[in-house]
C-alpha cells in the first residue's frame, strides 16, 4: 500500500489500474494519445485518484527531471516487440527500483534486455511463459527481477 509503481508502456492502463489498489502511487507512461485518454478515463471511472498517466515516449520520459528524481519501488515494463530503448534500461539502473516486472512478447529482445539489467544489479527471481496465442510461435513471458542489494 505504500509503494510507488511505474508502469512503462502502459497502453490503456490495464496493469497500472490493477496495481493501483495496492500502491500509494502509480505512474503510467504511454506514447499513444488515444491509449492515454482511455487510461485516464479508466482510472476516473474506477475512482483511482492515485494513478497518473503521462503521455510521452518512455525513453523520453526516462530523461525527464520527474523520472530522474523518482525512486519507484516497482517498475513494470511491457514494451513493444523491439524491447526497451537503452535510455529506459539506463534509467532503471539509476533509479534502483527494488523490483522489475518485465512482460515480453519477444524472447530475443527480452534476453538482450535482461542481460543489461543483470549487469546493472538485478537478479531474475522467476520467469513465467504464457501461451496467449495457441498454435502459433508467439509466447509471452513475465519475468520478476529484484535488486541484488535489496
C-alpha positions in Angstrom: 0.0 0.0 0.0 2.9 2.4 0.4 4.7 1.6 -2.9 5.3 3.9 -5.9 4.9 1.9 -9.1 5.9 2.9 -12.7 4.1 1.1 -15.5 6.1 1.8 -18.6 4.4 1.3 -22.0 1.1 1.2 -20.1 -1.3 1.3 -23.0 -4.9 1.8 -21.7 -3.7 1.2 -18.2 -4.7 -2.5 -17.6 -1.7 -3.3 -15.5 -1.5 0.2 -13.8 -5.1 0.2 -12.8 -4.9 -3.4 -11.4 -1.8 -2.4 -9.3 -3.4 0.8 -8.1 -5.5 -0.8 -5.4 -2.3 -2.0 -3.6 0.0 1.0 -4.2 0.4 4.5 -2.9 1.0 5.9 -6.4 1.1 4.5 -9.9 2.6 6.4 -12.8 1.8 5.1 -16.2 3.7 6.1 -19.3 2.3 5.7 -22.8 3.1 7.5 -26.1 -0.2 6.9 -28.0 -2.7 9.8 -27.3 -5.8 7.7 -27.6 -4.5 5.0 -25.2 -3.5 7.7 -22.7 -7.0 9.2 -22.9 -8.5 5.8 -22.4 -6.2 5.0 -19.4 -7.1 8.3 -17.8 -10.8 7.6 -18.3 -10.5 4.1 -16.9 -8.8 5.5 -13.8 -11.5 8.1 -13.4 -14.3 5.5 -14.0 -12.7 3.4 -11.2 -12.2 6.3 -8.8 -8.4 5.7 -8.7 -7.0 9.1 -7.6 -3.5 7.6 -7.1 -3.0 6.9 -10.8 -1.3 9.4 -13.1 -0.8 8.7 -16.8 1.8 10.6 -18.7 1.8 10.9 -22.4 5.3 10.5 -23.6 7.6 8.0 -25.3 9.0 6.0 -22.4 12.6 6.7 -23.4 11.9 10.5 -23.4 10.1 10.3 -20.0 13.1 8.5 -18.6 15.3 11.5 -19.4 12.9 14.0 -17.7 13.5 15.7 -14.4 10.5 13.9 -12.9 12.0 10.5 -13.8 15.5 11.4 -12.6 14.1 12.4 -9.2 11.7 9.4 -8.8 12.6 6.4 -6.7 10.0 3.8 -7.6 9.7 0.6 -5.6 8.4 -1.4 -8.6 8.7 -0.8 -12.3 6.6 -2.7 -14.8 7.9 -2.9 -18.4 5.6 -4.1 -21.2 7.5 -2.8 -24.3 6.7 -3.4 -27.9 8.4 -6.3 -29.7 11.6 -4.3 -30.2 12.1 -4.2 -26.4 13.3 -1.4 -24.2 15.3 1.5 -25.5 18.8 1.9 -24.0 17.6 5.1 -22.2 14.9 3.1 -20.3 17.4 0.5 -19.1 19.9 3.2 -18.1 17.1 4.9 -16.1 16.3 1.6 -14.4 19.9 1.1 -13.4 20.0 4.7 -12.0 16.6 4.7 -10.1 17.4 1.4 -8.4 13.8 0.1 -8.2 13.6 -2.8 -5.8 11.6 -4.9 -8.3 11.2 -5.0 -12.0 8.4 -6.9 -13.7 9.1 -7.4 -17.4 6.4 -8.6 -19.8 7.7 -9.5 -23.2 6.3 -10.9 -26.4 9.8 -11.4 -28.0 12.3 -13.8 -26.4 15.3 -12.3 -28.2 14.8 -8.7 -27.0 13.8 -10.0 -23.6 17.1 -11.9 -23.3 19.0 -8.8 -24.5 17.3 -6.5 -22.0 17.6 -9.0 -19.1 21.4 -9.2 -19.7 21.6 -5.4 -19.4 19.5 -5.4 -16.2 21.6 -8.2 -14.7 24.7 -6.2 -15.3 23.0 -3.3 -13.6 22.5 -5.3 -10.4 19.2 -7.1 -11.0 18.7 -10.8 -10.5 16.0 -12.9 -12.1 13.6 -14.3 -9.5 11.1 -16.1 -11.7 10.1 -16.5 -15.3 6.6 -17.4 -16.4 5.8 -18.2 -20.0 2.3 -17.7 -21.2 0.8 -19.2 -24.3 -1.6 -16.5 -25.1 -1.6 -17.3 -28.8 -2.2 -21.1 -29.1 -1.0 -22.9 -32.2 1.4 -20.0 -33.1 5.1 -19.5 -32.4 4.3 -16.5 -30.1 4.8 -16.8 -26.3 4.5 -14.0 -23.7 6.9 -14.1 -20.8 6.6 -12.4 -17.5 9.9 -12.0 -15.6 10.3 -10.9 -12.0 13.6 -9.3 -11.1 14.9 -7.8 -7.9 18.0 -5.9 -7.0 20.8 -8.0 -5.6 21.4 -5.4 -2.9 17.8 -5.2 -1.7 
